[in-house]
């Protein structure tokens, strides 16, 4: 089963998009989170990645140990 790429284009997208979604524990736990909730539910190192992705400007570079900034 191939993934999406420039050569496969819209045809493959429609094939993947038409499939029925499956549910598992991770999907059932998904929810949209406010910035305050993000700070409460994930580690500092992951929260900053979320905030960087949502902010405008140049990509940010940070050093962390997987949990906290170092």
BALO-302782 format. One record per residue: residue number from 1; residue in three letters; x, y, z of N, C-alpha, C in turn. Coordinates in steps of 0.1 Angstrom, whole numbers, m for minus. Layout:
[NUM, 'ALA', [X, Y, Z], [X, Y, Z], [X, Y, Z]] ...
// end
This chain:
[1, 'UNK', [8, m12, 0], [0, 0, 0], [9, 12, 0]] [2, 'UNK', [8, 21, m10], [16, 33, m11], [11, 44, m3]] [3, 'UNK', [19, 54, 0], [15, 66, 6], [12, 77, m4]] [4, 'UNK', [9, 88, 2], [6, 100, m7], [20, 106, m12]] [5, 'UNK', [21, 109, m24], [32, 116, m29], [28, 124, m42]] [6, 'UNK', [37, 132, m47], [34, 140, m58], [29, 132, m70]] [7, 'UNK', [35, 120, m72], [31, 112, m84], [17, 106, m83]] [8, 'UNK', [14, 102, m70], [1, 95, m69], [m10, 105, m69]] [9, 'UNK', [m8, 117, m64], [m18, 128, m65], [m31, 126, m59]] [10, 'UNK', [m41, 132, m66], [m55, 132, m61], [m61, 118, m61]] [11, 'UNK', [m58, 109, m70], [m64, 96, m70], [m61, 89, m57]] [12, 'UNK', [m49, 88, m52], [m46, 82, m40], [m52, 89, m28]] [13, 'UNK', [m53, 102, m28], [m59, 109, m18], [m74, 105, m16]] [14, 'UNK', [m81, 104, m27], [m95, 100, m27], [m96, 86, m22]] [15, 'UNK', [m87, 77, m26], [m88, 63, m21], [m86, 63, m6]] [16, 'UNK', [m76, 70, 0], [m74, 70, 14], [m85, 77, 21]] [17, 'UNK', [m90, 88, 16], [m100, 96, 23], [m114, 89, 23]] [18, 'UNK', [m116, 79, 14], [m129, 72, 14], [m129, 60, 23]] [19, 'UNK', [m118, 57, 29], [m118, 45, 38], [m125, 49, 51]] [20, 'UNK', [m130, 38, 57], [m137, 40, 70], [m127, 42, 81]] [21, 'UNK', [m129, 52, 90], [m119, 54, 101], [m121, 43, 111]] [22, 'UNK', [m110, 40, 117], [m110, 30, 128], [m108, 37, 141]] [23, 'UNK', [m113, 32, 152], [m111, 38, 165], [m103, 29, 174]] [24, 'UNK', [m94, 35, 182], [m86, 28, 192], [m86, 37, 204]] [25, 'UNK', [m79, 33, 214], [m78, 41, 227], [m72, 55, 224]] [26, 'UNK', [m62, 56, 216], [m56, 69, 213], [m66, 78, 207]] [27, 'UNK', [m73, 73, 197], [m83, 81, 190], [m94, 85, 199]] [28, 'UNK', [m99, 76, 208], [m110, 79, 217], [m106, 90, 227]] [29, 'UNK', [m93, 91, 230], [m88, 101, 240], [m85, 115, 234]] [30, 'UNK', [m86, 116, 220], [m83, 128, 214], [m93, 139, 218]] [31, 'UNK', [m88, 151, 219], [m97, 163, 221], [m89, 176, 218]] [32, 'UNK', [m95, 186, 214], [m89, 199, 212], [m86, 205, 225]] [33, 'UNK', [m74, 211, 226], [m70, 216, 239], [m66, 231, 238]] [34, 'UNK', [m70, 239, 248], [m66, 253, 249], [m51, 253, 253]] [35, 'UNK', [m45, 265, 251], [m31, 266, 255], [m29, 263, 270]] [36, 'UNK', [m38, 267, 278], [m37, 263, 293], [m38, 248, 295]] [37, 'UNK', [m47, 242, 288], [m48, 227, 289], [m35, 220, 284]] [38, 'UNK', [m29, 225, 273], [m17, 219, 268], [m6, 219, 279]] [39, 'UNK', [m5, 231, 286], [5, 232, 296], [3, 222, 308]] [40, 'UNK', [m10, 218, 310], [m13, 208, 321], [m12, 194, 317]] [41, 'UNK', [m14, 191, 304], [m14, 176, 300], [m2, 171, 293]] [42, 'UNK', [7, 179, 289], [19, 174, 283], [32, 180, 290]] [43, 'UNK', [43, 174, 287], [56, 178, 293], [59, 192, 287]] [44, 'UNK', [68, 199, 294], [72, 212, 290], [79, 212, 276]] [45, 'UNK', [87, 202, 273], [93, 200, 261], [84, 198, 249]] [46, 'UNK', [73, 191, 251], [63, 189, 241], [54, 201, 239]] [47, 'UNK', [50, 208, 250], [42, 219, 250], [48, 230, 241]] [48, 'UNK', [61, 233, 243], [67, 243, 235], [67, 240, 220]] [49, 'UNK', [68, 227, 217], [67, 223, 202], [53, 227, 197]] [50, 'UNK', [42, 224, 205], [29, 228, 201], [28, 243, 199]] [51, 'UNK', [33, 251, 209], [32, 265, 208], [40, 271, 196]] [52, 'UNK', [52, 265, 194], [60, 269, 182], [53, 267, 169]] [53, 'UNK', [46, 255, 168], [39, 252, 156], [27, 261, 153]] [54, 'UNK', [21, 267, 164], [10, 276, 162], [14, 290, 160]] [55, 'UNK', [26, 293, 163], [31, 307, 162], [36, 311, 148]] [56, 'UNK', [35, 323, 145], [40, 328, 132], [55, 331, 134]] [57, 'UNK', [63, 331, 124], [77, 334, 125], [86, 323, 121]] [58, 'UNK', [98, 325, 124], [109, 315, 121], [107, 303, 129]] [59, 'UNK', [111, 291, 124], [111, 279, 133], [120, 281, 145]] [60, 'UNK', [115, 275, 156], [123, 277, 168], [132, 264, 170]] [61, 'UNK', [143, 266, 177], [152, 256, 180], [154, 256, 195]] [62, 'UNK', [152, 245, 202], [154, 244, 216], [161, 231, 220]] [63, 'UNK', [167, 232, 232], [174, 220, 237], [167, 215, 249]] [64, 'UNK', [164, 202, 250], [156, 197, 261], [161, 182, 263]] [65, 'UNK', [157, 177, 274], [160, 163, 278], [148, 153, 275]] [66, 'UNK', [138, 158, 268], [126, 150, 265], [115, 154, 274]] [67, 'UNK', [118, 161, 285], [108, 165, 295], [109, 180, 297]] [68, 'UNK', [121, 185, 301], [123, 198, 305], [134, 204, 296]] [69, 'UNK', [134, 218, 295], [145, 225, 288], [158, 223, 296]] [70, 'UNK', [169, 223, 289], [182, 222, 296], [191, 234, 293]] 
// end
